[in-house]
Amino acid sequence: MLVDTLRRDHLGCYGNSTIDTPNLDRFAENSALFNNAYIGSYPCMPARQDLWTGQLNFLWRGWSPLEHDRSDMITLLTEHKKNTMLITDHYHLWQYGSGNYHFSFNGLEMIRGQEMDNWITSPDIPVEYPADREKLNRNWPQYVRNTAHFRKEEDYFAAQVFQKSIDWIDQNKNLSDFFLMIDCFDPHEPFDPPPGYAEKYNPGYTGDSVIWPKYGDADRLTPEELQQVHALYCGEVSFVDRWFGKFYDKLEQLGLLDNTMVIVTSDHGFLFGEHNWLGKHARLLFQDIARTPLLIHHPKIKSGAVYEQLVQMADLTPTILQSMGVQTPVHMHGQSLAPLWEQEEDASSGTERTQDVSQRMLTNELHDGVKEKSGDKSKERERSQDAPQAGSVSAAAVVPAAGDIRSRRELIFGVFGGPVYCTDGEWLLVKKPLPGNSPLYWYTRSHYNNWDFGQQNLYADSRERLKQWDGERFPTQYEHAHPGHAAPRLIRQESDLRSSPSVAHDELYRIADDHAQLHDLASDRPDVVERLKQGIRDRLAYIAAPQEQLQRLGLSQAEADSGN
């Protein structure tokens, strides 16, 4: 189950004592909690690329569809005769510019109308504004039209998603095995829970209710308005929790938890005034955005287990495939989490494990691979799980041992064209590009058009980009002040190939005791900076990332020799 924009610190099982999440907390008590789960590629659809394919896509491309010439996890499961089902209101899955993620499922249930889903067009529906128009997202009228028919709690999106999931489980409980993916858009904005949920977190409020805020500086709202935005979000979290609880009850009633793996996670968080920002596209991918909840129930997992290993989205893909008896393709970057609980089972039984026994599946994640270029030669990436393919990144780099999740020392994450973040769980390095942020290429075999919130094909731009596409990649740039959606920028002239971040120097934070990232220690701890820079080199080598990523980040051997 993938719950969009769910902040880990808003769950009781992760230490929150003020927001009601009794059902997710109950699930956590009977599952494993991962304390160092992170995003891979940011934001929503890049995260799903990682989940569908088991790869860190942000080093190749940003918000985009799945590649047509490479398999994804759903395709693999379907090819292996597994029963696959998708139940979702996450309209980006079928929206223009990203919408082919649902193609390979055996069954599909789409709940229409979330956010700016281009669904209801009636001009006769009155559009009322709960706050000053300048404070609200410009697409507010579309959301009003999409939800004008809501009358009771069961009409709201999360309720529809989970009720349809309950119905599907009831009707399909006798399948020999299945993969059910629940992709729930809530608590993503608009923050619009049914009546009564937000009132608990901000009782008596009568001012403007900025249900769908524009991203930007938080101090453009009054403190009272900002508090109400957060109350609306908290209400959404409790609303999702209530309906998840109904679904969890159904699993218990049917006895499915005895032989089913259930995964609950999120793609990223959100800021409600931290760093004076409202939204998720802040100056950096701060911890409240990048560190995610991850809860896994598995028949072999000891209830209440807590794992401290560094894990991220792409690791869920081989975990799922292994649990369903499907071999993990060698091009996947993720590392199965199964050894964590299998070693515990072996230790408790005193026997050597000989085979996997879990056959049923229930969850929400996947992705795929691409072809890449080294110099002027194109070739298919053929990385084994144990070592990188020589070519794209320095083969002399140290590689993590044997592709076992227990040997991971650090992980990387980021947004296409932006900084690369590296953490070992104690420290976090924000490695910025060199001035110019060049060279930068968007790798694709099939998608050279741009993604646009207007849900339209900007064919003139697509034609221009196609002229620059060599069958593998096209040049692009990233110039946003904030991480944004990493849509490919059209290069119209030579000067468009270069851009620079607003804050150029690398940043280092000791996140173990500075979660808010208030103290940049890069100049105080150059030893840690160098160690984590080497960690980035190692991870780039392990996943055979494009060579120019080292160059634009100043991490190539030539740059290292020059002291950069």
Summary of the structure (lengths in Angstrom):
residues: 564
radius of gyration: 22.8
end to end distance: 42.8
largest distance: 70.0
contacts: 1918
relative contact order: 0.16
helix: 33%
strand: 16%
